[in-house]
Amino acid sequence: CARSLAEEALRTDILCNLPSYKAKVRAFQHAFSTNDCSRNVYIKKNGFTLHRNPIAQSTDGARTKIGFSEGRHAWEVWWEGPLGTVAVIGIATKRAPMQCQGYVALLGSDDQSWGWNLVDNNLLHNGEVNGSFPQCNNAPKYQIGERIRVILDMEDKTLAFERGYEFLGVAFRGLPKVCLYPAVSAVYGNTEVTLVYLGKPLDG
């Protein structure tokens, strides 16, 4: 298990939106946990990218090493490979499962996680669809490689998303005052998902 920032991560553009080496180290400290993910995924040598093995009839997720119970936090997530039928980004408590049978929206499948399915643009929590997102007509579909910015505000208890530099709106309100972790769930074999913690969101 790598305990320091990988040279590979510094050589690529994964961390291109982080201004300093200190910010890059902090991002690594907040990256996916190799000990808190489905057995069907592994974290690549760069320390930031999840690879889902081609296992049939399984949905697989991962949480980050550090969760948040206060403050405002932003991170970027993007898929580097097909989404499949379900590809969810969001947040989860420590109790939310990170693997299940079948191809399902694992994030949002119970009361311990909240997710946005990039395939059908549905918001998910407690096993139910909480409406479509973003709330506009003919919302564009997610494009592979497109960075989605996730903004968690534990003071206002909200979760919001940005695409590019466009604020898409608040997806979830009334989040509980518990420790919440950035998380993803994926179903497509050999697909890869990268998550980079940015720090406090920039208002603008």
C-alpha positions as CSV (number, residue, x, y, z in Angstrom):
1,C,0.0,0.0,0.0
2,A,1.5,3.3,-1.1
3,R,1.7,5.8,1.7
4,S,3.1,8.7,-0.3
5,L,2.1,10.6,-3.4
6,A,2.9,8.4,-6.4
7,E,5.3,9.7,-9.1
8,E,2.8,8.4,-11.6
9,A,0.1,10.8,-10.3
10,L,2.5,13.7,-10.7
11,R,3.4,12.8,-14.3
12,T,-0.2,12.8,-15.5
13,D,-2.9,15.5,-15.6
14,I,-5.0,13.8,-12.9
15,L,-3.9,16.5,-10.4
16,C,-3.9,19.4,-12.9
17,N,-6.5,21.4,-11.0
18,L,-4.5,21.5,-7.8
19,P,-2.2,24.5,-7.5
20,S,0.5,23.3,-5.1
21,Y,2.4,20.2,-4.1
22,K,0.8,20.5,-0.6
23,A,-2.7,20.4,-2.2
24,K,-1.7,17.3,-4.2
25,V,-0.5,15.5,-1.0
26,R,-3.8,16.5,0.7
27,A,-5.7,15.0,-2.2
28,F,-3.8,11.8,-1.8
29,Q,-4.7,11.7,1.9
30,H,-8.4,12.0,0.8
31,A,-8.2,9.5,-2.1
32,F,-10.0,6.1,-2.4
33,S,-9.2,3.7,0.4
34,T,-7.7,0.4,-0.6
35,N,-9.2,-1.1,2.6
36,D,-12.7,0.2,2.1
37,C,-13.9,-0.9,-1.3
38,S,-15.4,-3.9,-3.0
39,R,-13.2,-7.0,-3.4
40,N,-13.8,-6.7,-7.1
41,V,-12.0,-3.3,-7.5
42,Y,-8.5,-2.2,-6.9
43,I,-6.9,1.2,-6.6
44,K,-4.2,1.8,-9.3
45,K,-0.6,2.7,-8.6
46,N,-1.4,6.4,-9.1
47,G,-3.5,6.3,-5.8
48,F,-6.5,8.1,-7.3
49,T,-8.1,5.7,-9.8
50,L,-10.3,2.8,-9.2
51,H,-10.3,-0.2,-11.6
52,R,-13.3,-2.5,-11.6
53,N,-12.5,-6.1,-12.5
54,P,-14.8,-7.8,-15.1
55,I,-17.0,-9.7,-12.6
56,A,-20.5,-10.7,-13.8
57,Q,-23.6,-9.7,-11.9
58,S,-21.9,-7.5,-9.3
59,T,-22.1,-3.9,-8.4
60,D,-18.9,-2.5,-6.8
61,G,-18.1,0.6,-4.9
62,A,-15.4,2.4,-3.0
63,R,-15.2,5.1,-0.3
64,T,-12.4,7.5,0.4
65,K,-10.0,7.3,3.3
66,I,-11.4,10.4,5.1
67,G,-15.0,11.4,5.6
68,F,-16.5,14.8,6.7
69,S,-18.9,15.8,9.5
70,E,-18.3,19.5,9.3
71,G,-17.1,22.2,6.9
72,R,-17.4,22.6,3.1
73,H,-15.6,20.2,0.7
74,A,-15.2,19.7,-3.0
75,W,-13.8,16.9,-5.1
76,E,-13.8,15.9,-8.8
77,V,-14.9,12.5,-10.2
78,W,-14.7,11.2,-13.7
79,W,-15.1,7.9,-15.6
80,E,-12.4,6.7,-17.9
81,G,-14.3,3.9,-19.6
82,P,-17.9,2.9,-20.3
83,L,-20.5,3.6,-17.7
84,G,-22.6,0.5,-18.3
85,T,-26.2,0.5,-17.0
86,V,-25.4,2.2,-13.7
87,A,-22.7,4.6,-12.7
88,V,-23.3,6.5,-9.4
89,I,-21.3,9.3,-7.7
90,G,-22.2,10.7,-4.3
91,I,-21.6,10.1,-0.6
92,A,-22.0,7.3,1.9
93,T,-21.7,6.7,5.6
94,K,-19.2,4.1,6.9
95,R,-22.1,1.6,7.2
96,A,-23.2,1.7,3.5
97,P,-22.3,-1.5,1.6
98,M,-19.7,-1.3,-1.1
99,Q,-20.7,-4.5,-3.0
100,C,-23.9,-6.3,-3.9
101,Q,-25.3,-8.9,-6.3
102,G,-26.6,-7.8,-9.7
103,Y,-26.3,-4.5,-11.6
104,V,-27.9,-1.9,-9.3
105,A,-27.5,1.7,-8.1
106,L,-25.5,0.7,-5.0
107,L,-25.1,4.3,-3.9
108,G,-28.5,5.4,-2.8
109,S,-29.8,1.9,-2.3
110,D,-30.4,2.4,1.4
111,D,-30.6,5.2,4.0
112,Q,-26.8,5.3,4.4
113,S,-25.9,6.7,1.0
114,W,-26.9,9.4,-1.6
115,G,-26.1,9.2,-5.2
116,W,-26.5,10.6,-8.7
117,N,-26.7,8.0,-11.5
118,L,-24.9,9.5,-14.5
119,V,-26.5,7.0,-16.9
120,D,-30.2,8.1,-16.4
121,N,-29.7,11.3,-14.4
122,N,-31.7,10.1,-11.4
123,L,-31.0,11.0,-7.8
124,L,-31.1,8.1,-5.5
125,H,-31.5,7.7,-1.7
126,N,-33.1,5.0,0.6
127,G,-33.7,2.7,-2.4
128,E,-35.9,5.3,-4.2
129,V,-35.5,7.7,-7.1
130,N,-35.6,11.3,-5.7
131,G,-36.2,12.9,-9.1
132,S,-34.1,13.7,-12.1
133,F,-31.0,15.9,-12.0
134,P,-30.1,18.4,-13.1
135,Q,-33.7,19.8,-13.1
136,C,-33.9,21.0,-16.7
137,N,-35.3,19.8,-20.0
138,N,-33.1,17.5,-22.1
139,A,-30.2,17.6,-19.6
140,P,-27.0,16.5,-21.5
141,K,-25.8,13.0,-20.9
142,Y,-22.4,12.4,-19.2
143,Q,-19.5,12.2,-21.5
144,I,-16.6,9.8,-20.6
145,G,-13.7,11.8,-19.2
146,E,-15.8,14.7,-18.2
147,R,-15.0,16.0,-14.7
148,I,-17.9,16.3,-12.3
149,R,-17.3,18.5,-9.3
150,V,-19.1,17.4,-6.1
151,I,-19.7,19.9,-3.3
152,L,-20.6,18.8,0.2
153,D,-21.7,21.5,2.6
154,M,-22.0,20.0,6.1
155,E,-23.0,23.4,7.5
156,D,-26.1,23.7,5.2
157,K,-26.3,19.9,5.0
158,T,-26.4,19.8,1.2
159,L,-24.8,18.0,-1.7
160,A,-24.5,19.8,-5.0
161,F,-22.8,19.1,-8.4
162,E,-21.0,21.1,-11.1
163,R,-20.1,20.1,-14.6
164,G,-17.2,22.1,-16.1
165,Y,-17.8,25.4,-14.5
166,E,-21.6,25.2,-14.6
167,F,-23.3,24.9,-11.2
168,L,-26.0,22.2,-11.7
169,G,-27.8,22.9,-8.4
170,V,-28.3,21.3,-5.1
171,A,-29.1,17.6,-5.4
172,F,-29.8,16.6,-1.8
173,R,-30.8,18.7,1.3
174,G,-31.2,17.8,5.0
175,L,-28.2,15.5,5.2
176,P,-27.6,14.0,8.6
177,K,-24.9,15.3,11.0
178,V,-22.8,12.1,10.6
179,C,-19.4,11.4,8.9
180,L,-20.0,11.2,5.2
181,Y,-17.5,9.9,2.7
182,P,-17.1,10.6,-1.0
183,A,-18.0,7.4,-2.8
184,V,-18.8,5.8,-6.2
185,S,-20.3,2.6,-7.5
186,A,-19.7,1.0,-10.9
187,V,-20.9,-2.1,-12.8
188,Y,-18.9,-2.1,-16.1
189,G,-16.0,-4.5,-16.4
190,N,-12.5,-2.9,-16.6
191,T,-14.0,0.6,-16.3
192,E,-12.0,3.1,-14.3
193,V,-13.1,6.0,-12.0
194,T,-10.8,8.7,-10.7
195,L,-11.6,10.9,-7.6
196,V,-9.5,13.9,-6.6
197,Y,-10.2,15.9,-3.5
198,L,-9.9,19.7,-4.1
199,G,-10.4,21.2,-0.7
200,K,-12.8,24.0,0.2
201,P,-15.0,24.9,-2.7
202,L,-14.4,28.2,-4.4
203,D,-17.6,30.4,-4.4
204,G,-18.3,32.2,-7.6
